[in-house]
Amino acid sequence: MKRTVHHAVYDTLADWETGHATAHLRSERFHREPGGFEIVTVGLTTDPVVTMGGLRITPDLALDRLSPDDSALLILPGADLWDAGDSLAPFARKAREFLAAGVPVAAICGATAGLAREGLLDDRDHTSAVLEYLAAQEGYAGAEHYLYGDAVLDGDLITAGPTEPVAFAREIFRRLDIYRPEVLDAWFRLFGRSDAAAFEVLMKA
């Protein structure tokens, strides 16, 4: 049976940040168990949005209809709007609801700033573009938990900076436990490091 991953969508969404994660979640290839995941898009409303790359997306679901009970994961991509006011703050509040329910949240790029303003990074290990970016966010008090790494998994929270979509996907796969450890390692070496030797490992999986 397929499980559901919810992917937030909004105007100016950074197209490149979540494609590795969603494509490989949907595919059953290399997964420990059959079934894969259904990707359901969530907007503030169901009105179409336009990504940074100019793609028009009509959300499957409005945010006020989203419940952690129906989800395996909430993905929050970056977008210019995260740095242009509070219009996306409802997604950060929904992330708080997910984390309180023990359902993982994955945030990359500007979405980490939204979580910082919501206070969700104050007591969890995390990363982002740079520490200074988060330190500039009103209400952020998590500097002692900031880690300089490609992507960070702490319990139910996954964070990454804008240049790390492959590492971001890796930590999502790790948290959802969809690959055996040697397969996850090979997947990252192939897609993140162009290591041809990893291809053979994946073909044997």
Summary of the structure (lengths in Angstrom):
residues: 205
radius of gyration: 16.3
end to end distance: 20.8
largest distance: 48.9
contacts: 688
relative contact order: 0.15
helix: 40%
strand: 19%
